[in-house]
Amino acid sequence: MASNNPWRHMRSAGVADDIDFEIKGQELQFVEIELDPGESAVAEAGAFVWKDGSIEMTTVFGDGSADQGGGFMGKLLGAGKRLLTGESLFTTVFTHTGQGKARVAFASPTPGAILPLKLSDLGGTLICQKDSFLCAARGVSIGIAFQRRIMTGLFGGEGFIMQKLDGDGWVFVQMGGTLTERTLAPGEELHVDTGCLAAYTPGVTFDLIGAGGVKSVLFGGEGLFFARLTGPGKVWIQSLPFARLAGRMLAAAMPGGGQNRGEGSALGVLGDFIDGNR
């Protein structure tokens, strides 16, 4: 396993251990993590693929982070935050209890890419789409990033409630389709479909901008608004959000769903009227 890919396990005291990782595959990826004795990794429920026998698996309430204090109520609040972002109430902790090195692997449930990010290089925080979290060092906190602007909250679609990952170690987030990264200069704008916005750093401002005139709204198939990202900071864009993939599969399964008339626009409805399907 390549030793030039450090993956850090964050402890409550802020001291990190060096851990190696390797991401394998192309469209259907999984990440393989190497643990030293006593080291742990935390993963989303259902992400586990395989592990060595010396790694013990424990299910915890909430995200298992060190700052999840306050006893039961603190854990309940942390679990509630995860539920709002589309995650399970529980996470799974994998701890190496044997000797030497041991490995554990986690996989993304959808076609796309697994993105490794070191939070300390991003100012300690990453904001990403809900359901994006795959695994991380134990101690990384998984919270909520609400959109404070009323218009963004009402019409932001998938971007209304996003995940906020806090810590200083490596985290792994899953993105749909092909992934691209953009670095925005101060004041630089980027317009993105709300579903294709995968993640961004806290320095980036996220609001909405109209998609165009009435004709564009009715027949363009792109919705009413675009996400407007204003720098400075980094933005990650995914080409195939899972909601879009699921919507296309559902549309294809419906009677007449295989006909391509612009499924996201009024043209699809008008076409059904013309064909006598409505």
RORODREN-655600 format. One line per 10 residues: number of its first residue (from 0); their letters; for each residue x, y, z of C-alpha. Coordinates in nm, 2 decimals, padded with zeros to 4 digits. Each point is the difference from the previous one (the first is absolute). Layout:
# RORODREN-655600
NUM	a	X:Y:Z ~ ...
***
This chain:
# RORODREN-655600
0	masnnpwrhm	00.00:00.00:00.00 ~ 00.14:00.34:-00.10 ~ 00.16:00.18:00.30 ~ -00.02:00.34:-00.17 ~ -00.37:00.02:00.07 ~ -00.03:00.09:00.38 ~ -00.34:-00.04:00.15 ~ -00.03:00.15:00.35 ~ -00.19:-00.13:00.30 ~ -00.11:00.30:00.21
10	rsagvaddid	00.01:-00.04:00.38 ~ -00.18:00.22:00.25 ~ 00.34:00.15:00.10 ~ 00.06:00.11:-00.36 ~ 00.29:-00.25:-00.06 ~ -00.02:-00.18:-00.33 ~ 00.13:-00.35:-00.09 ~ 00.14:-00.07:-00.35 ~ -00.22:-00.25:-00.19 ~ 00.03:-00.11:-00.36
20	feikgqelqf	-00.29:-00.02:-00.24 ~ -00.06:-00.10:-00.37 ~ -00.30:00.07:-00.22 ~ -00.07:-00.28:-00.24 ~ -00.22:-00.03:-00.31 ~ -00.13:00.25:-00.26 ~ -00.38:00.05:-00.01 ~ -00.08:-00.22:00.30 ~ 00.27:00.08:00.25 ~ 00.09:-00.11:00.35
30	veieldpges	00.26:00.13:00.24 ~ 00.23:-00.24:00.19 ~ 00.14:00.13:00.33 ~ 00.30:-00.14:00.19 ~ -00.01:00.03:00.38 ~ 00.27:-00.04:00.26 ~ -00.09:-00.16:00.34 ~ -00.24:00.22:00.19 ~ -00.10:00.21:-00.29 ~ -00.36:00.05:-00.12
40	avaeagafvw	-00.20:00.10:-00.29 ~ -00.37:00.11:-00.01 ~ -00.23:-00.08:-00.29 ~ -00.35:00.06:-00.10 ~ -00.24:-00.29:00.06 ~ -00.01:-00.23:-00.30 ~ 00.34:00.11:-00.15 ~ 00.20:-00.30:00.13 ~ 00.14:-00.24:-00.25 ~ 00.26:-00.22:00.18
50	kdgsiemttv	00.25:00.01:00.28 ~ 00.28:-00.21:00.16 ~ -00.09:-00.21:00.29 ~ 00.19:00.21:00.26 ~ -00.22:00.30:-00.07 ~ -00.30:00.02:00.23 ~ -00.32:00.16:-00.11 ~ -00.22:00.21:00.24 ~ -00.32:00.19:-00.07 ~ -00.03:00.34:00.18
60	fgdgsadqgg	-00.29:00.25:00.03 ~ 00.07:00.31:-00.20 ~ 00.34:00.07:-00.17 ~ 00.22:-00.11:00.29 ~ 00.20:00.33:00.00 ~ 00.19:00.11:00.30 ~ -00.20:00.33:00.03 ~ -00.33:-00.18:00.02 ~ -00.03:00.07:00.37 ~ -00.29:00.06:00.23
70	gfmgkllgag	-00.07:-00.37:00.08 ~ -00.30:-00.16:-00.16 ~ -00.16:00.34:-00.11 ~ 00.32:00.09:-00.18 ~ 00.01:-00.33:-00.18 ~ -00.37:00.04:-00.08 ~ 00.06:00.35:-00.15 ~ 00.29:-00.13:-00.21 ~ -00.21:-00.29:-00.13 ~ -00.29:00.24:-00.08
80	krlltgeslf	00.24:00.21:-00.21 ~ 00.10:-00.30:-00.19 ~ -00.36:-00.10:-00.06 ~ -00.08:00.34:-00.15 ~ 00.29:-00.03:-00.25 ~ -00.13:-00.34:-00.12 ~ 00.24:-00.22:00.19 ~ -00.07:-00.28:00.25 ~ -00.04:00.06:00.37 ~ 00.30:-00.22:00.05
90	ttvfthtgqg	00.36:-00.03:-00.12 ~ 00.24:-00.29:00.01 ~ 00.34:00.02:00.16 ~ 00.27:-00.24:-00.12 ~ 00.29:-00.04:00.25 ~ 00.32:-00.21:-00.05 ~ 00.04:-00.20:00.32 ~ 00.28:-00.24:-00.12 ~ 00.37:00.02:-00.10 ~ 00.16:00.14:-00.31
100	karvafaspt	-00.21:00.16:-00.26 ~ -00.35:-00.07:-00.11 ~ -00.23:00.12:-00.27 ~ -00.37:00.09:-00.04 ~ -00.18:00.11:-00.32 ~ -00.30:00.22:-00.06 ~ -00.19:00.05:-00.33 ~ -00.22:00.27:-00.15 ~ -00.36:-00.13:-00.06 ~ -00.03:00.19:-00.34
110	pgailplkls	00.21:00.04:-00.31 ~ 00.24:00.28:00.03 ~ 00.32:00.10:00.18 ~ 00.12:-00.01:00.36 ~ 00.17:00.33:00.09 ~ 00.27:00.00:00.27 ~ 00.04:00.34:00.17 ~ 00.22:00.11:00.29 ~ -00.21:00.24:00.21 ~ 00.30:00.18:00.14
120	dlggtlicqk	00.09:00.11:-00.35 ~ -00.35:00.14:-00.04 ~ -00.01:00.21:00.31 ~ -00.15:-00.29:00.21 ~ -00.35:00.00:-00.17 ~ -00.16:-00.14:-00.31 ~ -00.36:00.06:-00.11 ~ -00.14:-00.27:-00.22 ~ -00.32:-00.15:-00.13 ~ -00.21:-00.21:00.24
130	dsflcaargv	00.08:-00.38:-00.03 ~ 00.35:00.09:-00.12 ~ 00.19:-00.12:00.31 ~ 00.15:-00.35:-00.04 ~ 00.27:-00.04:00.27 ~ 00.25:00.20:00.21 ~ 00.23:00.01:00.30 ~ -00.19:-00.05:00.32 ~ -00.04:00.34:00.15 ~ -00.11:00.17:-00.32
140	sigiafqrri	-00.33:00.18:00.08 ~ -00.30:-00.04:-00.24 ~ -00.24:00.30:00.03 ~ -00.25:00.20:-00.20 ~ 00.06:00.30:-00.23 ~ -00.34:00.19:-00.04 ~ -00.03:00.26:-00.28 ~ -00.08:00.32:00.18 ~ -00.14:00.19:-00.29 ~ -00.38:-00.05:-00.03
150	mtglfggegf	00.00:-00.04:-00.38 ~ 00.29:-00.25:00.01 ~ -00.17:-00.20:00.27 ~ -00.34:-00.01:-00.19 ~ 00.13:-00.07:-00.35 ~ 00.35:-00.14:00.05 ~ -00.11:-00.36:-00.05 ~ 00.26:-00.24:00.12 ~ 00.21:00.29:00.12 ~ -00.25:00.10:00.27
160	imqkldgdgw	00.14:-00.22:00.28 ~ 00.36:-00.10:-00.05 ~ 00.26:-00.19:00.21 ~ 00.27:00.18:00.19 ~ 00.31:-00.20:00.08 ~ 00.23:00.14:00.26 ~ 00.34:-00.13:00.11 ~ 00.37:00.00:-00.10 ~ 00.05:-00.35:-00.15 ~ -00.09:-00.17:-00.32
170	vfvqmggtlt	-00.36:-00.06:-00.10 ~ -00.14:-00.19:-00.30 ~ -00.32:00.13:-00.18 ~ -00.18:-00.17:-00.29 ~ -00.10:00.19:-00.31 ~ -00.22:-00.10:-00.29 ~ 00.14:-00.04:-00.36 ~ 00.32:00.19:-00.09 ~ 00.14:00.25:00.24 ~ 00.17:00.33:-00.07
180	ertlapgeel	00.16:00.25:00.23 ~ 00.00:00.38:-00.04 ~ 00.19:00.26:00.20 ~ -00.18:00.33:00.00 ~ 00.18:00.33:00.05 ~ -00.15:00.27:00.22 ~ -00.32:00.13:-00.17 ~ 00.01:-00.26:-00.28 ~ -00.34:-00.16:-00.07 ~ -00.09:-00.35:-00.11
190	hvdtgclaay	-00.35:-00.11:-00.09 ~ -00.09:-00.37:00.06 ~ -00.31:-00.22:00.00 ~ -00.10:-00.03:00.36 ~ 00.02:-00.38:-00.01 ~ 00.34:00.00:-00.16 ~ 00.15:00.21:00.28 ~ 00.19:-00.26:00.19 ~ 00.21:00.19:00.26 ~ 00.16:00.33:00.08
200	tpgvtfdlig	00.22:00.17:00.26 ~ -00.16:00.24:00.25 ~ 00.16:00.31:-00.17 ~ -00.22:-00.05:-00.30 ~ -00.34:00.18:00.00 ~ -00.30:-00.21:-00.12 ~ -00.32:00.16:-00.12 ~ -00.23:-00.03:-00.30 ~ -00.04:00.17:-00.33 ~ -00.29:-00.02:-00.25
210	aggvksvlfg	00.04:-00.25:-00.28 ~ -00.13:00.25:-00.26 ~ -00.32:00.11:-00.16 ~ -00.34:-00.17:-00.01 ~ 00.09:-00.20:-00.31 ~ 00.32:-00.14:00.17 ~ -00.20:-00.09:00.31 ~ -00.28:-00.18:-00.18 ~ 00.20:-00.18:-00.27 ~ 00.36:00.01:00.11
220	geglffarlt	-00.03:-00.30:00.24 ~ 00.25:00.15:00.24 ~ -00.24:00.13:00.28 ~ -00.06:00.35:00.12 ~ 00.34:00.08:00.16 ~ 00.37:-00.07:-00.02 ~ 00.23:-00.01:00.30 ~ 00.23:00.30:-00.01 ~ 00.33:-00.06:00.17 ~ 00.22:00.31:00.07
230	gpgkvwiqsl	00.36:-00.03:00.11 ~ 00.24:-00.02:00.15 ~ 00.03:-00.37:00.06 ~ -00.03:-00.34:-00.16 ~ -00.30:-00.16:-00.16 ~ -00.05:-00.37:-00.10 ~ -00.26:-00.08:-00.27 ~ -00.15:-00.34:-00.07 ~ -00.13:-00.09:-00.35 ~ -00.27:-00.25:00.11
240	pfarlagrml	-00.18:00.07:00.33 ~ -00.18:-00.31:00.13 ~ -00.34:00.18:00.00 ~ 00.04:00.06:-00.38 ~ 00.10:-00.36:-00.07 ~ -00.29:-00.13:00.21 ~ -00.24:00.24:-00.17 ~ 00.10:-00.11:-00.35 ~ -00.03:-00.37:00.10 ~ -00.35:00.06:00.14
250	aaampgggqn	-00.10:00.20:-00.31 ~ 00.12:-00.28:-00.23 ~ -00.20:-00.26:00.20 ~ -00.32:00.20:-00.04 ~ -00.23:-00.05:-00.31 ~ 00.15:00.21:-00.28 ~ 00.29:00.09:00.22 ~ 00.26:-00.11:-00.25 ~ -00.09:00.29:-00.23 ~ 00.24:00.29:00.03
260	rgegsalgvl	-00.19:00.33:00.00 ~ 00.19:00.18:00.27 ~ -00.12:-00.18:00.31 ~ 00.06:00.30:00.23 ~ -00.20:00.25:-00.21 ~ -00.35:00.08:-00.11 ~ 00.08:-00.15:-00.34 ~ -00.04:-00.35:00.14 ~ -00.35:00.07:00.12 ~ -00.10:00.17:-00.33
270	gdfidgnr	00.13:-00.30:-00.19 ~ -00.22:-00.23:00.20 ~ -00.30:00.21:-00.08 ~ 00.09:00.00:-00.37 ~ 00.03:-00.38:00.00 ~ -00.33:-00.04:00.19 ~ 00.17:-00.14:00.31 ~ -00.16:00.25:00.23
***
